[in-house]
Amino acid sequence: MTKADLIESVYLTTGFSKKESAAIVEMVFDLMKTTLEQGEKIKIAGFGNFVVKEKASRRGRNPQTGSEIEISARKILTFKPSQVLKSAINEED
Amino acid sequence: MTKSELIEKLSDGHELLNKKEAETVVNLIFDGIEGALSDGDRVEIRGFGSFSVREREAREARNPKSGELVKIPSRRTPFFKTGKELRERVDA
């Protein structure tokens, strides 16, 4: 499934044109990206939480050469699925 | 930001969408992703990330309270990989 499929389902359900449906779906993801970019988390009930975490710098190794390198501090995005989503995925049908 | 705040922002930011329609769209998106994952499909949203299902193998573990050995059956778990654009924006 891609964004195109989501756009199609918005188009079929709402009666907006394909172009409008595309703009609307795009806007949903843009709003989410802007929120996360600011370090704010997103909680979607029944789906899961998107959380930006700060990772401290640490020593790592280049797996190819074996040489030790410093991995700089960074911010990463994590997704924690809700129990509802986890259960839905494990349901037998 | 919660789902209802996302719905509100979507409706405020789009002249064609009232609150009810914005709610429909947001629900379609997350229900759609859930449906695809339930079917074992992968969902790829360019610039945002991809959702997929990973198999966790059955294993034996201990109940930390009682020390009892319990069998955990194999199960499927949702997995999200952040897309390049979002990964870079979050770390900027």
N, CA and C atoms of all chains as a GROMACS GRO file, in nm:
protein
  555
    1MET      N    1   0.084  -0.119   0.000
    1MET     CA    2   0.000   0.000   0.000
    1MET      C    3   0.088   0.124   0.000
    2THR      N    4   0.046   0.223  -0.078
    2THR     CA    5   0.122   0.348  -0.082
    2THR      C    6   0.026   0.465  -0.058
    3LYS      N    7   0.081   0.585  -0.063
    3LYS     CA    8   0.000   0.704  -0.045
    3LYS      C    9  -0.112   0.710  -0.149
    4ALA      N   10  -0.082   0.661  -0.270
    4ALA     CA   11  -0.182   0.663  -0.378
    4ALA      C   12  -0.308   0.585  -0.339
    5ASP      N   13  -0.292   0.474  -0.266
    5ASP     CA   14  -0.407   0.395  -0.222
    5ASP      C   15  -0.489   0.471  -0.118
    6LEU      N   16  -0.420   0.543  -0.031
    6LEU     CA   17  -0.490   0.622   0.071
    6LEU      C   18  -0.567   0.735   0.004
    7ILE      N   19  -0.505   0.797  -0.097
    7ILE     CA   20  -0.570   0.904  -0.172
    7ILE      C   21  -0.696   0.850  -0.240
    8GLU      N   22  -0.684   0.732  -0.299
    8GLU     CA   23  -0.796   0.667  -0.366
    8GLU      C   24  -0.911   0.645  -0.268
    9SER      N   25  -0.880   0.599  -0.148
    9SER     CA   26  -0.989   0.571  -0.054
    9SER      C   27  -1.053   0.700  -0.003
   10VAL      N   28  -0.975   0.808   0.008
   10VAL     CA   29  -1.033   0.937   0.044
   10VAL      C   30  -1.123   0.986  -0.071
   11TYR      N   31  -1.076   0.971  -0.191
   11TYR     CA   32  -1.152   1.010  -0.310
   11TYR      C   33  -1.286   0.935  -0.318
   12LEU      N   34  -1.281   0.805  -0.296
   12LEU     CA   35  -1.402   0.723  -0.305
   12LEU      C   36  -1.501   0.749  -0.190
   13THR      N   37  -1.448   0.784  -0.074
   13THR     CA   38  -1.535   0.801   0.043
   13THR      C   39  -1.594   0.941   0.054
   14THR      N   40  -1.515   1.043   0.019
   14THR     CA   41  -1.557   1.180   0.049
   14THR      C   42  -1.623   1.253  -0.068
   15GLY      N   43  -1.595   1.214  -0.189
   15GLY     CA   44  -1.649   1.288  -0.302
   15GLY      C   45  -1.563   1.407  -0.343
   16PHE      N   46  -1.451   1.428  -0.274
   16PHE     CA   47  -1.357   1.529  -0.322
   16PHE      C   48  -1.291   1.477  -0.450
   17SER      N   49  -1.243   1.570  -0.533
   17SER     CA   50  -1.176   1.527  -0.656
   17SER      C   51  -1.046   1.455  -0.619
   18LYS      N   52  -0.988   1.386  -0.720
   18LYS     CA   53  -0.862   1.316  -0.694
   18LYS      C   54  -0.754   1.413  -0.652
   19LYS      N   55  -0.754   1.528  -0.719
   19LYS     CA   56  -0.652   1.628  -0.690
   19LYS      C   57  -0.667   1.681  -0.546
   20GLU      N   58  -0.792   1.709  -0.509
   20GLU     CA   59  -0.817   1.757  -0.373
   20GLU      C   60  -0.784   1.649  -0.270
   21SER      N   61  -0.823   1.526  -0.300
   21SER     CA   62  -0.796   1.415  -0.210
   21SER      C   63  -0.646   1.400  -0.187
   22ALA      N   64  -0.570   1.415  -0.296
   22ALA     CA   65  -0.424   1.404  -0.286
   22ALA      C   66  -0.368   1.515  -0.196
   23ALA      N   67  -0.420   1.637  -0.214
   23ALA     CA   68  -0.372   1.750  -0.135
   23ALA      C   69  -0.405   1.730   0.013
   24ILE      N   70  -0.523   1.674   0.040
   24ILE     CA   71  -0.566   1.652   0.179
   24ILE      C   72  -0.478   1.547   0.248
   25VAL      N   73  -0.454   1.436   0.179
   25VAL     CA   74  -0.371   1.329   0.238
   25VAL      C   75  -0.229   1.382   0.261
   26GLU      N   76  -0.181   1.458   0.163
   26GLU     CA   77  -0.047   1.517   0.174
   26GLU      C   78  -0.040   1.607   0.297
   27MET      N   79  -0.147   1.680   0.319
   27MET     CA   80  -0.151   1.774   0.431
   27MET      C   81  -0.148   1.702   0.566
   28VAL      N   82  -0.214   1.588   0.574
   28VAL     CA   83  -0.213   1.511   0.699
   28VAL      C   84  -0.069   1.473   0.735
   29PHE      N   85   0.005   1.421   0.637
   29PHE     CA   86   0.142   1.380   0.666
   29PHE      C   87   0.234   1.500   0.688
   30ASP      N   88   0.206   1.611   0.618
   30ASP     CA   89   0.285   1.733   0.640
   30ASP      C   90   0.266   1.784   0.783
   31LEU      N   91   0.142   1.782   0.830
   31LEU     CA   92   0.114   1.827   0.968
   31LEU      C   93   0.188   1.740   1.068
   32MET      N   94   0.189   1.609   1.041
   32MET     CA   95   0.258   1.518   1.132
   32MET      C   96   0.408   1.542   1.130
   33LYS      N   97   0.462   1.562   1.011
   33LYS     CA   98   0.607   1.584   0.998
   33LYS      C   99   0.649   1.712   1.070
   34THR      N  100   0.570   1.819   1.052
   34THR     CA  101   0.602   1.946   1.116
   34THR      C  102   0.599   1.933   1.268
   35THR      N  103   0.501   1.861   1.318
   35THR     CA  104   0.488   1.840   1.463
   35THR      C  105   0.609   1.765   1.517
   36LEU      N  106   0.647   1.656   1.450
   36LEU     CA  107   0.758   1.573   1.495
   36LEU      C  108   0.891   1.648   1.484
   37GLU      N  109   0.901   1.729   1.379
   37GLU     CA  110   1.022   1.809   1.357
   37GLU      C  111   1.046   1.902   1.476
   38GLN      N  112   0.937   1.948   1.539
   38GLN     CA  113   0.948   2.036   1.655
   38GLN      C  114   0.973   1.959   1.784
   39GLY      N  115   0.986   1.827   1.772
   39GLY     CA  116   1.016   1.745   1.888
   39GLY      C  117   0.892   1.704   1.966
   40GLU      N  118   0.775   1.741   1.912
   40GLU     CA  119   0.650   1.708   1.981
   40GLU      C  120   0.602   1.569   1.940
   41LYS      N  121   0.550   1.494   2.038
   41LYS     CA  122   0.503   1.360   2.002
   41LYS      C  123   0.361   1.361   1.949
   42ILE      N  124   0.325   1.255   1.879
   42ILE     CA  125   0.190   1.242   1.824
   42ILE      C  126   0.128   1.115   1.881
   43LYS      N  127   0.009   1.131   1.938
   43LYS     CA  128  -0.060   1.016   1.995
   43LYS      C  129  -0.188   0.990   1.917
   44ILE      N  130  -0.192   0.878   1.849
   44ILE     CA  131  -0.312   0.841   1.774
   44ILE      C  132  -0.378   0.725   1.848
   45ALA      N  133  -0.488   0.756   1.916
   45ALA     CA  134  -0.557   0.654   1.995
   45ALA      C  135  -0.595   0.536   1.907
   46GLY      N  136  -0.570   0.416   1.954
   46GLY     CA  137  -0.606   0.295   1.880
   46GLY      C  138  -0.505   0.258   1.772
   47PHE      N  139  -0.402   0.342   1.754
   47PHE     CA  140  -0.302   0.314   1.650
   47PHE      C  141  -0.162   0.308   1.711
   48GLY      N  142  -0.120   0.418   1.771
   48GLY     CA  143   0.011   0.418   1.835
   48GLY      C  144   0.064   0.559   1.853
   49ASN      N  145   0.182   0.568   1.913
   49ASN     CA  146   0.246   0.698   1.939
   49ASN      C  147   0.376   0.711   1.861
   50PHE      N  148   0.394   0.830   1.804
   50PHE     CA  149   0.522   0.864   1.739
   50PHE      C  150   0.596   0.957   1.834
   51VAL      N  151   0.713   0.916   1.876
   51VAL     CA  152   0.786   0.992   1.978
   51VAL      C  153   0.928   1.020   1.931
   52VAL      N  154   0.972   1.145   1.948
   52VAL     CA  155   1.110   1.181   1.915
   52VAL      C  156   1.195   1.159   2.040
   53LYS      N  157   1.300   1.079   2.027
   53LYS     CA  158   1.387   1.050   2.140
   53LYS      C  159   1.526   1.106   2.116
   54GLU      N  160   1.586   1.154   2.225
   54GLU     CA  161   1.723   1.204   2.218
   54GLU      C  162   1.818   1.089   2.248
   55LYS      N  163   1.911   1.066   2.160
   55LYS     CA  164   2.011   0.961   2.185
   55LYS      C  165   2.143   1.029   2.220
   56ALA      N  166   2.204   0.984   2.328
   56ALA     CA  167   2.334   1.038   2.367
   56ALA      C  168   2.441   0.989   2.270
   57SER      N  169   2.552   1.060   2.264
   57SER     CA  170   2.661   1.014   2.177
   57SER      C  171   2.721   0.888   2.239
   58ARG      N  172   2.774   0.802   2.155
   58ARG     CA  173   2.834   0.678   2.206
   58ARG      C  174   2.947   0.635   2.113
   59ARG      N  175   3.028   0.542   2.166
   59ARG     CA  176   3.136   0.489   2.084
   59ARG      C  177   3.084   0.371   2.004
   60GLY      N  178   3.118   0.370   1.879
   60GLY     CA  179   3.076   0.258   1.797
   60GLY      C  180   3.194   0.210   1.716
   61ARG      N  181   3.168   0.111   1.634
   61ARG     CA  182   3.274   0.056   1.553
   61ARG      C  183   3.227   0.051   1.408
   62ASN      N  184   3.313   0.088   1.320
   62ASN     CA  185   3.284   0.067   1.179
   62ASN      C  186   3.292  -0.084   1.154
   63PRO      N  187   3.180  -0.147   1.120
   63PRO     CA  188   3.180  -0.293   1.109
   63PRO      C  189   3.271  -0.343   0.995
   64GLN      N  190   3.300  -0.257   0.901
   64GLN     CA  191   3.382  -0.299   0.788
   64GLN      C  192   3.531  -0.298   0.822
   65THR      N  193   3.573  -0.188   0.886
   65THR     CA  194   3.716  -0.175   0.914
   65THR      C  195   3.752  -0.211   1.058
   66GLY      N  196   3.652  -0.212   1.148
   66GLY     CA  197   3.681  -0.243   1.287
   66GLY      C  198   3.730  -0.124   1.366
   67SER      N  199   3.749  -0.011   1.300
   67SER     CA  200   3.802   0.105   1.371
   67SER      C  201   3.694   0.170   1.457
   68GLU      N  202   3.737   0.220   1.572
   68GLU     CA  203   3.641   0.280   1.664
   68GLU      C  204   3.606   0.421   1.618
   69ILE      N  205   3.477   0.453   1.624
   69ILE     CA  206   3.433   0.587   1.586
   69ILE      C  207   3.335   0.640   1.689
   70GLU      N  208   3.326   0.773   1.693
   70GLU     CA  209   3.233   0.838   1.784
   70GLU      C  210   3.101   0.855   1.709
   71ILE      N  211   2.993   0.803   1.766
   71ILE     CA  212   2.861   0.826   1.707
   71ILE      C  213   2.799   0.944   1.780
   72SER      N  214   2.770   1.050   1.706
   72SER     CA  215   2.728   1.174   1.769
   72SER      C  216   2.587   1.164   1.828
   73ALA      N  217   2.556   1.251   1.922
   73ALA     CA  218   2.422   1.257   1.980
   73ALA      C  219   2.324   1.292   1.869
   74ARG      N  220   2.206   1.235   1.874
   74ARG     CA  221   2.109   1.261   1.769
   74ARG      C  222   1.967   1.243   1.820
   75LYS      N  223   1.875   1.292   1.740
   75LYS     CA  224   1.735   1.271   1.772
   75LYS      C  225   1.677   1.171   1.672
   76ILE      N  226   1.606   1.074   1.725
   76ILE     CA  227   1.545   0.975   1.636
   76ILE      C  228   1.396   0.964   1.665
   77LEU      N  229   1.325   0.918   1.564
   77LEU     CA  230   1.181   0.901   1.578
   77LEU      C  231   1.151   0.753   1.604
   78THR      N  232   1.070   0.728   1.706
   78THR     CA  233   1.029   0.590   1.731
   78THR      C  234   0.877   0.581   1.724
   79PHE      N  235   0.829   0.465   1.684
   79PHE     CA  236   0.685   0.440   1.681
   79PHE      C  237   0.654   0.330   1.779
   80LYS      N  238   0.562   0.358   1.872
   80LYS     CA  239   0.519   0.255   1.965
   80LYS      C  240   0.374   0.219   1.932
   81PRO      N  241   0.354   0.100   1.876
   81PRO     CA  242   0.218   0.062   1.838
   81PRO      C  243   0.129   0.044   1.961
   82SER      N  244   0.003   0.077   1.946
   82SER     CA  245  -0.091   0.058   2.057
   82SER      C  246  -0.126  -0.089   2.068
   83GLN      N  247  -0.179  -0.126   2.184
   83GLN     CA  248  -0.222  -0.265   2.207
   83GLN      C  249  -0.329  -0.304   2.105
   84VAL      N  250  -0.415  -0.208   2.072
   84VAL     CA  251  -0.524  -0.233   1.975
   84VAL      C  252  -0.466  -0.274   1.839
   85LEU      N  253  -0.364  -0.200   1.795
   85LEU     CA  254  -0.302  -0.230   1.666
   85LEU      C  255  -0.230  -0.365   1.670
   86LYS      N  256  -0.160  -0.390   1.780
   86LYS     CA  257  -0.088  -0.517   1.793
   86LYS      C  258  -0.185  -0.635   1.788
   87SER      N  259  -0.298  -0.620   1.857
   87SER     CA  260  -0.397  -0.727   1.858
   87SER      C  261  -0.457  -0.747   1.720
   88ALA      N  262  -0.489  -0.635   1.652
   88ALA     CA  263  -0.551  -0.643   1.519
   88ALA      C  264  -0.462  -0.721   1.423
   89ILE      N  265  -0.332  -0.701   1.435
   89ILE     CA  266  -0.238  -0.764   1.343
   89ILE      C  267  -0.222  -0.913   1.371
   90ASN      N  268  -0.254  -0.952   1.495
   90ASN     CA  269  -0.240  -1.093   1.530
   90ASN      C  270  -0.368  -1.174   1.519
   91GLU      N  271  -0.477  -1.104   1.488
   91GLU     CA  272  -0.604  -1.174   1.476
   91GLU      C  273  -0.605  -1.268   1.358
   92GLU      N  274  -0.658  -1.388   1.381
   92GLU     CA  275  -0.673  -1.484   1.270
   92GLU      C  276  -0.805  -1.455   1.201
   93ASP      N  277  -0.802  -1.454   1.068
   93ASP     CA  278  -0.930  -1.433   1.000
   93ASP      C  279  -0.954  -1.532   0.888
   94MET      N  280   0.069   1.606   2.021
   94MET     CA  281  -0.051   1.624   1.940
   94MET      C  282  -0.132   1.494   1.942
   95THR      N  283  -0.258   1.505   1.968
   95THR     CA  284  -0.346   1.388   1.968
   95THR      C  285  -0.417   1.378   1.834
   96LYS      N  286  -0.492   1.270   1.817
   96LYS     CA  287  -0.565   1.254   1.691
   96LYS      C  288  -0.666   1.367   1.673
   97SER      N  289  -0.734   1.404   1.781
   97SER     CA  290  -0.835   1.511   1.766
   97SER      C  291  -0.770   1.645   1.733
   98GLU      N  292  -0.648   1.668   1.784
   98GLU     CA  293  -0.578   1.792   1.748
   98GLU      C  294  -0.533   1.790   1.602
   99LEU      N  295  -0.495   1.671   1.555
   99LEU     CA  296  -0.458   1.657   1.414
   99LEU      C  297  -0.579   1.687   1.325
  100ILE      N  298  -0.694   1.633   1.365
  100ILE     CA  299  -0.818   1.657   1.290
  100ILE      C  300  -0.851   1.806   1.286
  101GLU      N  301  -0.834   1.871   1.401
  101GLU     CA  302  -0.863   2.014   1.410
  101GLU      C  303  -0.769   2.095   1.321
  102LYS      N  304  -0.641   2.063   1.326
  102LYS     CA  305  -0.543   2.135   1.244
  102LYS      C  306  -0.570   2.115   1.096
  103LEU      N  307  -0.609   1.994   1.060
  103LEU     CA  308  -0.638   1.964   0.920
  103LEU      C  309  -0.757   2.046   0.873
  104SER      N  310  -0.861   2.050   0.954
  104SER     CA  311  -0.981   2.122   0.918
  104SER      C  312  -0.956   2.274   0.915
  105ASP      N  313  -0.877   2.324   1.010
  105ASP     CA  314  -0.841   2.467   1.012
  105ASP      C  315  -0.755   2.507   0.893
  106GLY      N  316  -0.667   2.415   0.852
  106GLY     CA  317  -0.571   2.449   0.749
  106GLY      C  318  -0.621   2.426   0.607
  107HIS      N  319  -0.739   2.370   0.594
  107HIS     CA  320  -0.790   2.339   0.460
  107HIS      C  321  -0.928   2.398   0.442
  108GLU      N  322  -0.941   2.490   0.348
  108GLU     CA  323  -1.066   2.564   0.334
  108GLU      C  324  -1.186   2.476   0.295
  109LEU      N  325  -1.160   2.362   0.230
  109LEU     CA  326  -1.271   2.277   0.186
  109LEU      C  327  -1.322   2.180   0.292
  110LEU      N  328  -1.243   2.162   0.397
  110LEU     CA  329  -1.275   2.056   0.492
  110LEU      C  330  -1.340   2.106   0.620
  111ASN      N  331  -1.458   2.055   0.649
  111ASN     CA  332  -1.511   2.082   0.782
  111ASN      C  333  -1.457   1.977   0.878
  112LYS      N  334  -1.488   1.994   1.004
  112LYS     CA  335  -1.434   1.907   1.108
  112LYS      C  336  -1.469   1.760   1.085
  113LYS      N  337  -1.594   1.738   1.047
  113LYS     CA  338  -1.644   1.601   1.027
  113LYS      C  339  -1.568   1.532   0.913
  114GLU      N  340  -1.546   1.607   0.804
  114GLU     CA  341  -1.474   1.550   0.690
  114GLU      C  342  -1.327   1.525   0.724
  115ALA      N  343  -1.270   1.618   0.802
  115ALA     CA  344  -1.131   1.599   0.843
  115ALA      C  345  -1.118   1.474   0.929
  116GLU      N  346  -1.218   1.451   1.013
  116GLU     CA  347  -1.218   1.332   1.098
  116GLU      C  348  -1.227   1.205   1.011
  117THR      N  349  -1.313   1.209   0.911
  117THR     CA  350  -1.327   1.096   0.819
  117THR      C  351  -1.194   1.064   0.752
  118VAL      N  352  -1.126   1.169   0.703
  118VAL     CA  353  -0.999   1.150   0.633
  118VAL      C  354  -0.893   1.088   0.725
  119VAL      N  355  -0.880   1.146   0.844
  119VAL     CA  356  -0.777   1.097   0.937
  119VAL      C  357  -0.806   0.952   0.976
  120ASN      N  358  -0.933   0.921   1.000
  120ASN     CA  359  -0.968   0.782   1.032
  120ASN      C  360  -0.941   0.687   0.916
  121LEU      N  361  -0.972   0.733   0.793
  121LEU     CA  362  -0.945   0.650   0.674
  121LEU      C  363  -0.797   0.616   0.665
  122ILE      N  364  -0.714   0.713   0.693
  122ILE     CA  365  -0.569   0.692   0.682
  122ILE      C  366  -0.520   0.587   0.783
  123PHE      N  367  -0.554   0.606   0.910
  123PHE     CA  368  -0.501   0.512   1.010
  123PHE      C  369  -0.570   0.376   1.003
  124ASP      N  370  -0.701   0.376   0.971
  124ASP     CA  371  -0.770   0.247   0.954
  124ASP      C  372  -0.715   0.174   0.831
  125GLY      N  373  -0.683   0.253   0.728
  125GLY     CA  374  -0.628   0.194   0.606
  125GLY      C  375  -0.493   0.128   0.631
  126ILE      N  376  -0.410   0.196   0.708
  126ILE     CA  377  -0.278   0.140   0.740
  126ILE      C  378  -0.295   0.013   0.824
  127GLU      N  379  -0.385   0.021   0.922
  127GLU     CA  380  -0.409  -0.096   1.007
  127GLU      C  381  -0.459  -0.215   0.924
  128GLY      N  382  -0.551  -0.186   0.832
  128GLY     CA  383  -0.607  -0.292   0.748
  128GLY      C  384  -0.500  -0.360   0.663
  129ALA      N  385  -0.414  -0.278   0.603
  129ALA     CA  386  -0.308  -0.332   0.519
  129ALA      C  387  -0.213  -0.419   0.601
  130LEU      N  388  -0.177  -0.371   0.720
  130LEU     CA  389  -0.085  -0.447   0.806
  130LEU      C  390  -0.150  -0.578   0.850
  131SER      N  391  -0.280  -0.573   0.878
  131SER     CA  392  -0.351  -0.696   0.919
  131SER      C  393  -0.348  -0.800   0.807
  132ASP      N  394  -0.348  -0.752   0.683
  132ASP     CA  395  -0.338  -0.844   0.569
  132ASP      C  396  -0.194  -0.885   0.542
  133GLY      N  397  -0.103  -0.836   0.624
  133GLY     CA  398   0.038  -0.870   0.606
  133GLY      C  399   0.108  -0.783   0.503
  134ASP      N  400   0.037  -0.680   0.456
  134ASP     CA  401   0.095  -0.590   0.355
  134ASP      C  402   0.188  -0.487   0.420
  135ARG      N  403   0.273  -0.431   0.338
  135ARG     CA  404   0.362  -0.325   0.380
  135ARG      C  405   0.300  -0.194   0.332
  136VAL      N  406   0.317  -0.088   0.410
  136VAL     CA  407   0.263   0.042   0.373
  136VAL      C  408   0.378   0.139   0.361
  137GLU      N  409   0.392   0.200   0.244
  137GLU     CA  410   0.503   0.294   0.227
  137GLU      C  411   0.451   0.434   0.199
  138ILE      N  412   0.486   0.528   0.285
  138ILE     CA  413   0.448   0.668   0.267
  138ILE      C  414   0.577   0.744   0.242
  139ARG      N  415   0.597   0.780   0.116
  139ARG     CA  416   0.718   0.852   0.077
  139ARG      C  417   0.742   0.977   0.161
  140GLY      N  418   0.861   0.992   0.212
  140GLY     CA  419   0.897   1.111   0.288
  140GLY      C  420   0.858   1.102   0.434
  141PHE      N  421   0.774   1.004   0.466
  141PHE     CA  422   0.731   0.988   0.606
  141PHE      C  423   0.792   0.862   0.666
  142GLY      N  424   0.760   0.750   0.605
  142GLY     CA  425   0.816   0.625   0.654
  142GLY      C  426   0.737   0.506   0.603
  143SER      N  427   0.776   0.387   0.646
  143SER     CA  428   0.703   0.269   0.603
  143SER      C  429   0.666   0.183   0.723
  144PHE      N  430   0.549   0.123   0.712
  144PHE     CA  431   0.499   0.033   0.815
  144PHE      C  432   0.505  -0.109   0.761
  145SER      N  433   0.550  -0.201   0.843
  145SER     CA  434   0.552  -0.340   0.800
  145SER      C  435   0.525  -0.429   0.920
  146VAL      N  436   0.512  -0.558   0.893
  146VAL     CA  437   0.484  -0.653   0.999
  146VAL      C  438   0.604  -0.743   1.015
  147ARG      N  439   0.650  -0.757   1.139
  147ARG     CA  440   0.763  -0.847   1.164
  147ARG      C  441   0.718  -0.965   1.247
  148GLU      N  442   0.773  -1.081   1.214
  148GLU     CA  443   0.743  -1.202   1.290
  148GLU      C  444   0.835  -1.208   1.411
  149ARG      N  445   0.776  -1.234   1.525
  149ARG     CA  446   0.857  -1.261   1.643
  149ARG      C  447   0.846  -1.410   1.670
  150GLU      N  448   0.959  -1.476   1.681
  150GLU     CA  449   0.956  -1.621   1.702
  150GLU      C  450   0.908  -1.658   1.840
  151ALA      N  451   0.852  -1.776   1.850
  151ALA     CA  452   0.811  -1.827   1.981
  151ALA      C  453   0.934  -1.841   2.069
  152ARG      N  454   0.918  -1.813   2.195
  152ARG     CA  455   1.033  -1.828   2.284
  152ARG      C  456   0.983  -1.864   2.424
  153GLU      N  457   1.078  -1.908   2.505
  153GLU     CA  458   1.045  -1.934   2.645
  153GLU      C  459   1.099  -1.821   2.728
  154ALA      N  460   1.018  -1.775   2.821
  154ALA     CA  461   1.063  -1.666   2.907
  154ALA      C  462   1.018  -1.695   3.048
  155ARG      N  463   1.067  -1.613   3.139
  155ARG     CA  464   1.028  -1.633   3.278
  155ARG      C  465   0.938  -1.522   3.327
  156ASN      N  466   0.838  -1.560   3.399
  156ASN     CA  467   0.758  -1.461   3.469
  156ASN      C  468   0.847  -1.400   3.577
  157PRO      N  469   0.876  -1.272   3.568
  157PRO     CA  470   0.973  -1.213   3.660
  157PRO      C  471   0.928  -1.219   3.805
  158LYS      N  472   0.799  -1.226   3.828
  158LYS     CA  473   0.747  -1.230   3.965
  158LYS      C  474   0.761  -1.369   4.028
  159SER      N  475   0.712  -1.469   3.953
  159SER     CA  476   0.708  -1.604   4.011
  159SER      C  477   0.829  -1.688   3.971
  160GLY      N  478   0.901  -1.643   3.869
  160GLY     CA  479   1.015  -1.721   3.822
  160GLY      C  480   0.972  -1.839   3.737
  161GLU      N  481   0.845  -1.848   3.713
  161GLU     CA  482   0.788  -1.959   3.638
  161GLU      C  483   0.825  -1.949   3.489
  162LEU      N  484   0.854  -2.062   3.428
  162LEU     CA  485   0.888  -2.064   3.286
  162LEU      C  486   0.759  -2.061   3.203
  163VAL      N  487   0.748  -1.966   3.113
  163VAL     CA  488   0.627  -1.960   3.030
  163VAL      C  489   0.665  -1.963   2.882
  164LYS      N  490   0.580  -2.026   2.803
  164LYS     CA  491   0.602  -2.030   2.658
  164LYS      C  492   0.531  -1.911   2.594
  165ILE      N  493   0.605  -1.832   2.519
  165ILE     CA  494   0.543  -1.722   2.446
  165ILE      C  495   0.532  -1.765   2.301
  166PRO      N  496   0.410  -1.772   2.249
  166PRO     CA  497   0.393  -1.819   2.112
  166PRO      C  498   0.445  -1.716   2.010
  167SER      N  499   0.470  -1.759   1.888
  167SER     CA  500   0.516  -1.666   1.785
  167SER      C  501   0.404  -1.566   1.758
  168ARG      N  502   0.440  -1.445   1.728
  168ARG     CA  503   0.338  -1.344   1.701
  168ARG      C  504   0.391  -1.243   1.602
  169ARG      N  505   0.297  -1.164   1.550
  169ARG     CA  506   0.335  -1.060   1.455
  169ARG      C  507   0.330  -0.926   1.524
  170THR      N  508   0.423  -0.839   1.488
  170THR     CA  509   0.426  -0.709   1.551
  170THR      C  510   0.448  -0.600   1.446
  171PRO      N  511   0.378  -0.486   1.462
  171PRO     CA  512   0.395  -0.378   1.364
  171PRO      C  513   0.532  -0.312   1.381
  172PHE      N  514   0.589  -0.271   1.271
  172PHE     CA  515   0.721  -0.209   1.273
  172PHE      C  516   0.717  -0.085   1.185
  173PHE      N  517   0.776   0.024   1.234
  173PHE     CA  518   0.781   0.148   1.156
  173PHE      C  519   0.925   0.187   1.131
  174LYS      N  520   0.956   0.214   1.006
  174LYS     CA  521   1.088   0.263   0.971
  174LYS      C  522   1.072   0.406   0.921
  175THR      N  523   1.138   0.500   0.988
  175THR     CA  524   1.127   0.640   0.951
  175THR      C  525   1.188   0.664   0.813
  176GLY      N  526   1.118   0.742   0.731
  176GLY     CA  527   1.168   0.775   0.597
  176GLY      C  528   1.282   0.875   0.605
  177LYS      N  529   1.357   0.884   0.496
  177LYS     CA  530   1.478   0.967   0.495
  177LYS      C  531   1.448   1.114   0.526
  178GLU      N  532   1.348   1.169   0.459
  178GLU     CA  533   1.318   1.310   0.477
  178GLU      C  534   1.283   1.340   0.624
  179LEU      N  535   1.193   1.258   0.679
  179LEU     CA  536   1.150   1.281   0.818
  179LEU      C  537   1.264   1.259   0.916
  180ARG      N  538   1.345   1.155   0.889
  180ARG     CA  539   1.459   1.126   0.977
  180ARG      C  540   1.552   1.248   0.985
  181GLU      N  541   1.575   1.308   0.870
  181GLU     CA  542   1.664   1.425   0.866
  181GLU      C  543   1.600   1.547   0.932
  182ARG      N  544   1.471   1.563   0.912
  182ARG     CA  545   1.403   1.680   0.972
  182ARG      C  546   1.397   1.669   1.124
  183VAL      N  547   1.376   1.549   1.174
  183VAL     CA  548   1.367   1.528   1.319
  183VAL      C  549   1.502   1.556   1.386
  184ASP      N  550   1.609   1.526   1.317
  184ASP     CA  551   1.744   1.539   1.374
  184ASP      C  552   1.808   1.675   1.343
  185ALA      N  553   1.738   1.759   1.269
  185ALA     CA  554   1.798   1.887   1.228
  185ALA      C  555   1.818   1.982   1.346
   0.00000   0.00000   0.00000
